[in-house]
Amino acid sequence: MRLRRGLSEIQTSVPRRQLGRLLRQAREEASINLEAAAAALEWSRAKMYRLESGQTVPRTHDVKLMCQYYGTKAELTEVMVSLSKEGKSKGWWHAYGDVIPDWFELYVGLEAAACHIRHFESNLVPGLLQSPEYMETMFSLKDGRTPQEVAQKVALRLKRQKLLGRRSPAPPRFEAIIDESVIRRPIGDLEAWRRQLAYLVHTAQTPNVSFRVLPLAAGPTKVSVAGAFIVLDFPAVGTRPAEPSTIYCESYTGSLYLDRPNEVEAYSDAWQTLQGLALDERASADLVSTVIKESYDE
């Protein structure tokens, strides 16, 4: 999924992609080629391709017809019918459409579906670990943004943060590695900055959240050129393999989504490198506490 294209080409949610992959696998396991399936179901080959590539969500009736023709087991048929229903529903983030850039809307959906999120950040505190005051400061940096727009963006990010404490489905495992320069770079309001640092330590006490610092002493590494990135892993559906992991990289004007095996492997290797260089969780929390204390001595 090399998403360097326009929004209309990348609005493929995880449920749609999962469903398309499962439909394709069910057809192939039944040893039926695409043309034969299209002819039997009286659909065009183009429609079959759109369904299997996740570009279109089929009606539940169509899913049942396909599964019946492929001889799919009842349990898997039920899974795919559920995915069809889920793929048609809009996520909570659609209510914030006016304040989410088009290129970021897809990420919010992927984030909500992930079971494991790994985030390396070299310039800012990761969004899921930001305090409301830090968010407000960051969002206010853009020229011409009104207080109302800032408040809406803060509300959206706070809503996103709730996924770390949700009950159903199970919250994702969230791991963050942050460059030490981030925790040493104060924002305008010194007290708000201190509260942000304390918020980091507090949030990291959540069982499914891990926060670690990449010390300045680590120096330049092969990962330095990568910049910030996020690795999203997804849960398995039924007895089928999980949806392929996706790499998310954000720039000033847009974003990049990658899930080719060699790309995922490269970023996974980068993450392993960072893990080997970062302080452990206890030492990271101690460093943040030290930075807070040092700020009172300046």
C-alpha positions in Angstrom: 0.0 0.0 0.0 2.3 2.7 -1.2 0.1 5.6 -0.5 1.7 8.5 -2.3 -1.4 9.2 -4.3 -4.6 11.3 -3.8 -7.1 10.9 -1.0 -9.6 9.2 -3.3 -7.1 6.4 -3.9 -6.1 5.9 -0.3 -9.4 5.9 1.6 -9.2 2.1 2.1 -10.0 1.3 5.7 -8.6 -1.7 7.6 -11.9 -3.6 7.6 -12.2 -3.2 3.8 -8.7 -4.3 3.2 -9.1 -7.3 5.5 -12.4 -8.2 3.8 -10.9 -7.9 0.3 -8.0 -10.1 1.3 -10.2 -12.7 2.8 -12.5 -12.8 -0.2 -9.5 -13.2 -2.5 -8.0 -16.0 -0.3 -11.4 -17.8 -0.2 -11.7 -17.7 -3.9 -8.1 -19.0 -4.4 -8.5 -21.8 -1.9 -11.6 -22.9 -3.9 -9.3 -22.9 -7.0 -11.6 -20.5 -8.8 -10.0 -17.8 -11.0 -11.3 -14.2 -11.0 -13.0 -14.5 -14.4 -14.8 -17.6 -13.5 -16.1 -16.1 -10.2 -17.2 -12.9 -12.0 -19.1 -15.0 -14.6 -20.8 -17.2 -12.0 -21.9 -14.3 -9.9 -22.8 -12.3 -13.0 -20.5 -9.4 -12.1 -17.8 -7.7 -14.1 -14.2 -8.5 -13.6 -13.6 -4.9 -12.6 -16.2 -5.2 -9.8 -14.5 -8.4 -8.5 -11.1 -6.6 -8.5 -12.5 -3.6 -6.6 -14.0 -5.9 -4.0 -10.8 -8.0 -3.5 -8.5 -5.0 -3.4 -10.6 -3.3 -0.7 -11.7 -0.4 -2.9 -15.3 -1.1 -2.5 -17.3 -2.6 0.4 -19.7 -5.3 -0.8 -23.2 -5.7 0.5 -23.6 -8.4 3.1 -25.9 -10.2 0.7 -23.1 -10.2 -1.9 -20.6 -11.5 0.7 -22.9 -14.4 1.5 -23.3 -15.2 -2.2 -19.6 -15.2 -2.7 -19.0 -17.4 0.3 -21.7 -19.8 -0.8 -20.1 -20.1 -4.2 -16.6 -20.6 -2.8 -17.8 -23.2 -0.2 -16.5 -21.0 2.6 -17.1 -22.4 6.2 -19.9 -20.8 8.2 -17.5 -19.3 10.8 -15.4 -17.5 8.3 -18.5 -16.4 6.4 -19.7 -14.8 9.6 -16.4 -13.0 10.0 -16.6 -11.5 6.5 -20.2 -10.5 6.9 -19.2 -8.6 10.1 -16.3 -6.9 8.2 -18.7 -5.8 5.5 -20.9 -4.2 8.1 -17.9 -2.6 9.8 -16.5 -1.3 6.5 -19.6 0.7 5.8 -19.8 2.4 9.1 -18.1 5.7 9.8 -15.6 6.0 12.6 -15.9 8.5 15.3 -13.3 10.7 13.7 -15.7 11.6 10.8 -17.4 14.0 13.2 -14.2 16.0 13.2 -13.9 16.2 9.4 -13.4 19.9 9.3 -10.3 19.8 11.5 -8.6 16.7 10.2 -6.4 17.2 7.1 -7.5 14.8 4.3 -4.1 13.1 4.4 -4.4 12.4 8.1 -7.9 11.0 8.2 -6.8 7.6 7.0 -4.2 7.4 9.8 -6.8 8.0 12.5 -8.8 5.1 11.2 -5.7 2.8 11.1 -4.6 3.9 14.5 -8.1 3.0 15.9 -7.8 -0.5 14.4 -4.2 -1.3 15.4 -3.3 -3.7 18.2 0.3 -2.5 18.5 1.6 1.0 17.8 5.4 1.9 17.9 6.2 5.6 17.6 9.6 7.2 17.3 9.6 11.0 17.6 12.6 13.3 17.2 11.0 16.7 17.5 7.8 16.7 19.5 6.0 14.7 22.2 3.9 12.0 20.4 0.3 13.0 20.1 -1.0 10.2 22.2 1.2 11.3 25.1 0.6 15.1 24.9 -1.1 17.0 27.6 -3.9 19.4 26.6 -1.8 22.5 27.2 1.1 21.1 25.1 -1.4 20.3 22.3 -2.9 23.9 22.5 0.6 25.4 22.2 1.5 23.2 19.2 -1.7 23.8 17.4 -1.5 27.6 18.0 1.8 27.8 16.1 0.1 27.9 12.7 -0.6 31.4 11.5 -4.2 32.4 11.2 -5.6 29.5 13.2 -8.5 30.8 15.4 -8.9 29.8 19.1 -12.0 27.8 18.1 -10.0 25.8 15.5 -7.3 25.1 18.1 -9.9 23.9 20.6 -11.4 21.6 18.0 -8.0 20.1 17.2 -7.3 19.6 20.9 -10.7 17.9 21.3 -9.8 15.5 18.4 -6.5 14.6 19.9 -8.0 14.0 23.3 -10.5 11.7 21.7 -7.7 9.8 20.0 -6.0 9.3 23.3 -8.9 7.5 24.7 -8.0 4.4 22.7 -5.1 3.7 25.1 -7.7 3.2 27.9 -10.6 1.7 26.0 -12.2 -1.6 27.2 -13.5 -3.0 24.0 -11.8 -3.9 21.8 -8.7 -4.3 23.9 -6.5 -1.2 23.9 -3.4 -1.3 21.7 0.1 -1.8 23.1 1.7 1.7 22.6 5.5 2.1 22.7 7.1 5.4 22.3 10.8 6.3 21.9 11.5 10.0 22.1 14.7 11.9 21.5 16.1 13.5 24.6 16.1 16.9 22.9 12.3 16.8 22.9 12.1 16.6 26.7 14.7 19.4 27.0 12.9 21.8 24.6 10.5 23.9 26.7 7.4 25.5 25.3 6.4 29.1 26.0 4.6 28.4 29.3 7.3 26.9 31.5 4.8 25.5 34.0 2.8 23.9 31.2 6.0 22.3 29.9 6.7 20.9 33.4 3.2 19.5 33.5 3.7 17.9 30.1 6.9 16.2 31.4 5.0 15.0 34.5 2.2 13.8 32.2 4.7 11.6 30.3 5.9 9.9 33.4 2.3 9.4 34.7 1.0 8.0 31.4 3.9 5.6 31.1 2.5 3.9 34.3 -0.4 2.6 32.2 0.1 -1.2 31.7 -0.2 -1.0 27.9 2.0 2.1 27.5 5.8 2.3 27.3 7.8 5.5 27.1 11.6 5.5 26.6 14.2 8.2 25.9 16.9 8.1 23.2 19.8 9.9 25.0 21.8 12.6 23.4 24.9 10.6 24.2 23.8 8.0 21.7 25.0 10.4 19.0 24.1 10.1 15.3 23.0 6.6 14.1 21.8 5.0 10.9 18.3 5.8 12.1 19.0 9.5 12.2 18.0 10.0 8.6 14.7 8.3 9.0 13.1 11.0 11.1 9.9 10.4 13.0 7.9 7.3 12.1 5.1 5.1 13.4 4.7 1.3 12.9 1.1 0.0 13.1 0.4 -3.7 13.6 -3.1 -5.1 13.3 -4.9 -8.0 15.0 -5.7 -11.3 13.2 -9.2 -11.9 12.0 -10.6 -15.3 12.9 -8.1 -17.9 11.9 -6.6 -15.8 9.1 -3.3 -13.9 9.3 -3.3 -10.3 10.5 -3.6 -7.4 8.2 -0.1 -6.4 7.0 1.7 -3.9 9.2 1.8 -0.3 8.0 4.4 2.4 8.3 3.3 6.0 8.7 5.6 9.0 8.2 4.3 12.5 8.3 5.7 15.6 6.6 4.9 19.3 6.6 2.3 19.0 3.8 1.3 15.4 3.8 2.0 11.8 4.8 3.4 8.5 3.5 2.0 5.1 4.1 4.1 2.0 3.4 3.4 -1.7 3.8 5.7 -3.5 1.3 7.5 -6.3 3.2 11.0 -4.7 2.5 9.8 -1.3 3.8 8.2 -2.8 6.9 11.4 -4.8 7.6 13.6 -1.7 7.2 11.5 0.3 9.7 11.2 -2.7 12.1 15.0 -2.9 11.9 15.3 0.8 12.7 13.0 0.3 15.7 15.2 -2.5 17.0 18.2 -0.2 16.6 16.4 2.5 18.6 15.4 0.0 21.3 19.1 -1.0 21.7 20.1 2.7 22.2 17.2 4.0 24.3 17.2 4.1 28.1 15.0 1.6 29.8 11.6 2.8 31.1 12.8 3.4 34.7 15.9 5.4 33.6 13.7 7.3 31.1 11.3 8.3 33.8 14.2 9.3 36.1 15.7 11.5 33.3 12.4 13.3 32.8 12.1 13.9 36.6 15.7 15.2 36.5 14.9 17.6 33.7 11.9 18.9 35.7 14.1 19.6 38.7 16.7 21.2 36.6 14.1 23.6 35.2 13.6 25.1 38.7 17.3 25.7 39.2 17.7 27.8 36.0 
